[in-house]
Amino acid sequence: MKRVLFVASECVPFIKTGGLADVVGSLPKYFNKEEFDVRVILPKYVCMKEEWKEKLQYRTHFYMNLGWRTQYVGVLELELNGIIFYFIDNEFYFAGPQPYGQIFEDVEKFAFFSKAALSALPALDFKPDIVHCHDWQTGLIPLFLKDRFSDNEFYWNIKSIMTIHNLKFQGIWDIKTIRDITGLPAYYFTPDKLEYKKDANYLKGGIVYADAVTTVSRTYAEEIKMPFYGEGLDGLMRARSNCLSGIVNGIDYEVYNPETDAYIAHHYSAENFRREKIKNKRALQEQLGLERNDKKFLIGMVSRLTDQKGFDLIAYIMDELCQDENVEIVVLGTGEERYENMFRHFDWKYNSRVSANIYYSEELSHKIYASCDAFLMPSLFEPCGLSQLMSLRYGTIPIVRETGGLKDTVEPYNEYEGTGTGFSFANYNAHEMLGTIRYAKWVFEEKKRDWNKIVERAMRADFSWDASARQYEDLYNNL
């Protein structure tokens, strides 16, 4: 039996700010239980919902040195869906209304968390064969294993994997402060280790010291070796390319299932969507005050409203797109103020054709995935992306830019061969995107039978965690 420990800063259903939480919360359930004992360790944030905090069982506590300070470490435990979750407790570090605060607070908080997670293992009598670290918040763990913990026999032969969910976020702060926080010697703060442009970089440390590095799609694993996508670490990614692999994320097919989803008005499947899916569209049009009309081409977006997600392209052509006949647009999300206000403006200007929902709602997101005809996702870069996987699952056809995970998961429609599960464009160009949207709309209006076949192929594509879990199992076995 191989033992694997996931270490991460967030995880559904306990705490979530982004896609990382979905991955850490759902992937462990899909491993072969006879071969792998997978457990998860997380911070116990004060801002976690009470319903989860009440269920936590006390396991142990101890005191630990961090740099020159001595800190309390409590460890609590909860079993959910057959997976054991551990929580590191320290109210000094994990207080506050959100899991993340200022980057300075965060670099100290996650240095503490990384060291505490490793220090707790002997007390829990759990020695993992592999520690699987997620994103910059856990970047110090591979380094700690090779340094602070190497003189303790318990930690010998533990391998580490660093998974990059988004290379843009690296955990960078000045070397003097990081040395003070971690107590690490000057030896580690050189350009071939933690040092990055005269500062210290947690993610870089994780990539340098981990036994294997993964990211969340094959294309993104190639892209980050190039300066445009490499966020300053492309040289390091090329240097570590022999240990770098891309394994595409999945989604939890129990949660995202149009046949059983409690949030949507009418259930449907790949067999009966031709009759049943349209009922969700009518219900959403009514709910949001859009003109109720089956012939409208309803385009959905559920996203953070940021440049990374391609909203500068959408801003360029929004007026033009809204003037096209029979187009309706529904947006859900928050983000940069200029994009929030842009959608409010178009909601006001084209009231019965645009619905701007500038907040986040799990329920409305499911309704959008189930009700729209198309889902627009023109990202500048996208390590994996989960929204397009959800829209495929619900037969809402993705229109995407060919980058990262979007390129790996959405097969562009080919009208001559009758293949494809969506529509895509290659260049980061607003009018190339508009042309692709208009082409999709033309197929929707003029070639309804072909459109329905695209929907059927999309709904039958398998992006459950099963396939990805097998690839992770192979990686663990190889290590």
KEPA-964710 format. One record per residue (C-alpha): y, x, z; residue in one letter. Coordinates in steps of 0.001 Angstrom, whole numbers, plus 500000, padded with zeros to 6 digits. Layout:
YXZA;...
//
This chain:
500000500000500000M;503332501501498948K;506295500839501219R;509751500362499708V;513066499879501514L;516003498294499660F;519356499356501141V;522397497369499997A;525783496095501144S;525174492453500162E;522302490069499470C;521879486335498870V;521650484063500792P;523329486040503594F;526450487475501986I;527623487565498364K;530631488828496420T;528934489534493076G;525766490015491033G;524471492825493297L;523700490206495968A;521622488140493502D;519558491188492548V;518856492364496112V;518090488810497242G;515692487828494484S;513958490991493154L;511857491808496300P;510034488448496061K;508554489378492673Y;506673492552493577F;502892492500493782N;502353491792497497K;498959493503497553E;500371496811496328E;503945496853497640F;505496496155501029D;509190495716500132V;511776495242502897R;515582495030502822V;518192496464505190I;521776495125505259L;524918495224507407P;525267492328509861K;528757491172508914Y;530696489052511380V;531708486861508398C;528073485875507689M;527378482154507995K;526377481035511505E;523199479367510184E;521817482854509362W;523214484668512404K;521478482164514703E;518073482968513178K;518243486748513629L;515806488254516164Q;516830491295518208Y;514574494298517503R;516153497358519099T;519368499288519687H;520326502947520133F;523323505292519945Y;523934507598517007M;526317510450516244N;528578510009513226L;530637513148512772G;532014513761516287W;531774510117517442R;528899508326519155T;528341504796517849Q;526246501809518903Y;523582500658516398V;521869497308516901G;518970496248514686V;518057492603514088L;515357491082511927E;514615487943509934L;511679487008507718E;512497484838504697L;510229483969501730N;507702486519502970G;510256489380502920I;511429491152506096I;515210491664506271F;516734494073508809Y;520406493885509822F;522441496776511233I;524802495504513917D;528090497113514958N;531045494775515374E;533595497587515161F;532574498321511571Y;531382494947510310F;534174492695511643A;536728491005509377G;536841487932507155P;535261489717504155Q;532434492243503711P;534789494743502047Y;538312495697503094G;540482498691502266Q;538608501551500595I;539414503824503586F;537754501399506014E;534856500984503608D;534058504694503186V;533708505054506967E;531867501726507353K;529249502606504727F;528827506197505941A;527925504618509292F;525666502031507635F;523841504641505506S;523105506887508474K;522209503960510767A;519787502484508192A;517846505770508058L;518071506377511823S;516595502943512588A;513355503514510661L;511353505357513377P;512349502702515931A;511134499996513530L;507898501935512906D;508460501554509169F;508218504707507069K;509014503869503433P;507601505899500561D;510764505063498609I;514291504197499702V;515924502201496889H;519740502512497186C;522169500126495467H;525699501130494384D;528223503523495946W;528029501987499430Q;524591503613499855T;525366506796497899G;525150509055500964L;521533508108501706I;519830510433499156P;522047513260500438L;521370512459504135F;517603512473503416L;517886516008502022K;520253517233504757D;520677515494508134R;517150514134508324F;515189516959506671S;514297518659509972D;512543515521511269N;508940515277510091E;509164511464509906F;511470511714506851Y;509481514276504891W;508297513095501460N;510496509975501384I;511777509612497817K;515083507984496881S;516258505929493895I;519927505273493134M;520648502096491154T;524093501784489553I;525169498159489193H;528681499067488020N;529775502672487488L;533451501713487828K;533166501512491637F;532383504930493136Q;533678505154496717G;536245507959496394I;538380509351499228W;539809512737500258D;537366515473501260I;538966516232504654K;538527512629505825T;534974512329504470I;533959515592506156R;535434514294509402D;533593510947509074I;530204512323508016T;530114515696509741G;528706517206506537L;529347520958506022P;531689522286503306A;528591523283501289Y;528264519695500005Y;531843519348498741F;531610521379495543T;531859520169491907P;528047520188491479D;527615517913494530K;530060515414496116L;533387516772494888E;535145514824492113Y;538707515719491000K;539337517352494399K;538153514242496289D;534745513205497658A;532713510666495659N;529845508753497343Y;528252507474494145L;528276510944492606K;526484512285495694G;523838509583495319G;523320510356491622I;523085514126492265V;520585513891495146Y;518408510882494218A;514920511514492811D;515520508890490112A;518596507056488839V;518472503602487292T;520996501171485928T;520724497525485044V;520155497555481269S;518866499971478634R;522059499933476573T;524277500574479610Y;522069503564480527A;522946505040477115E;526619503981477179E;527398505697480502I;526544509060478962K;529696508636476820M;533283509211478029P;534480505645477269F;531926504010479586Y;531191507001481843G;534128506495484261E;534495510275484623G;530791510822485395L;529466510905481805D;528717514648482075G;526655514062485201L;524842511131483557M;523933513369480593R;522782516103482996A;520525513615484822R;519374511785481685S;515750512925482208N;515707510885485478C;517858507985484206L;516396504679483076S;517718501194482397G;515842498141483718I;517468494845482861V;518187492409485699N;516481489054485855G;517483485780487460I;515592483635489933D;513882480996487775Y;513296478826490844E;517039478562491497V;518131478317487847Y;515837475675486445N;517153472755484348P;514022470736485194E;514637470763488972T;518279471855489546D;519749469627492273A;523330470297491136Y;523065468803487630I;523286465131486647A;520240464968484321H;517174467203484243H;515775468473480935Y;513366471043479472S;512750472980476263A;510710469954475111E;513224467143475674N;516682468823475675F;517594467173472335R;517769463832474137R;518580464782477723E;520973467790477718K;523799465780476112I;523866463485479174K;525067466415481291N;527829467100478767K;529062463502479000R;528960463618482813A;530953466893482924L;533533465644480394Q;534044462602482597E;534192464598485843Q;536797467055484514L;538922464546482616G;538084465906479159L;537812463549476199E;534294462118476286R;532950462837472828N;529505464199471848D;530953465831468713K;533275468136470688K;532166471780470758F;532286472398474528L;532747476090475436I;532184477205479043G;533278480295480996M;532224481149484557V;533623484541485501S;535963486766487439R;539181486550485430L;539706490260484738T;540215492639481816D;536637493923482172Q;535372490438481288K;537378490329478043G;540103487898479105F;542796489897477308D;540978488989474062L;540827485337475088I;544556485394475928A;545355486527472346Y;543562483662470623I;543606480892473232M;546400478899471550D;544781479290468142E;541376478237469461L;542775475185471269C;544285473958468005Q;540912473992466237D;539554470491465765E;536860469304468160N;536996472243470600V;536941471747474376E;537103474578476923I;536115474627480586V;536832477641482841V;535669478329486391L;536683481396488393G;539426483400490061T;540874486821489366G;544058488370488013E;547068486120488469E;548170486299484827R;544811484912483642Y;544729482253486347E;548197481111485249N;547329481331481553M;544470478852481987F;546628476576484154R;549211476602481372H;546699475644478662F;545212472990480947D;548728471507481152W;549437471944477412K;546105470649476042Y;545218468439478970N;542257466479477573S;540780469570475858R;541066472351478459V;539899472219482076S;540996475147484295A;539176475326487638N;540758478268489420I;538367478544492363Y;534641479158492768Y;531995476491493162S;528246477051492946E;527762473381492064E;530290473343489209L;528916476631487827S;525445475066487474H;526993472009485805K;528827474225483289I;525644476181482471Y;523780472895481913A;526469470880480095S;528285473135477636C;527257473810474049D;528288477470474142A;529082480069476796F;531765482696476051L;531395486221477511M;533342488857475488P;533176491714478028S;534755495117477479L;531749496565479316F;528901494793481089E;526238496795482976P;523883493812482793C;525567490459483283G;523788487476484809L;525854484613483381S;524414484978479882Q;520878484886481351L;521714481655483168M;523254480112480063S;520145481037478012L;517965479434480669R;519937476186480364Y;520082476234476543G;523852476836476475T;524268479313473647I;525956482610474625P;528728484101472469I;528994487733473588V;530279491173472688R;527538493690471912E;527789495919474979T;525475496877477867G;523165494136479069G;524728491562476728L;523386493508473760K;519943493815475386D;519525490144476298T;521239488085473571V;519601488301470130E;522225487425467479P;521455484417465265Y;520193485313461780N;520444482287459502E;518218483873456813Y;515292484715459069E;515779481809461487G;515843484086464552T;518188484674467473G;519229483158470785T;523017483464470560G;526018484869468676F;527594488300469046S;530354490527467703F;530586494321467854A;534228495441468052N;536576494730470928Y;538837492640468742N;540252489176469435A;539990487852465891H;536475489191465420E;535638487163468519M;537458484098467163L;535536484381463877G;532256484458465818T;533240481390467881I;534151479520464694R;530871480533463046Y;528935479248466075A;530904475997465930K;530124475647462202W;526386476023462887V;526707473483465732F;528433470952463451E;526871471543460036E;523355472823460807K;522295470789463794K;518584471419463283R;519146475196463221D;521351474917466316W;518633473071468199N;516121475759467268K;518484478406468704I;518662476323471900V;514883476079472064E;514408479844471559R;517075480521474217A;515335478267476736M;511934479860476046R;513222483481476390A;511872485020479596D;514452486755481793F;512757485945485083S;512336488823487530W;508621489141486700D;509066491522483757A;511681493671485536S;509621493868488742A;506702495350486742R;509039498076485397Q;510264498905488906Y;506645499066490093E;505893501598487332D;508930503648488387L;507810503625492052Y;504273504654491075N;505569507511488913N;507693508835491780L;
//
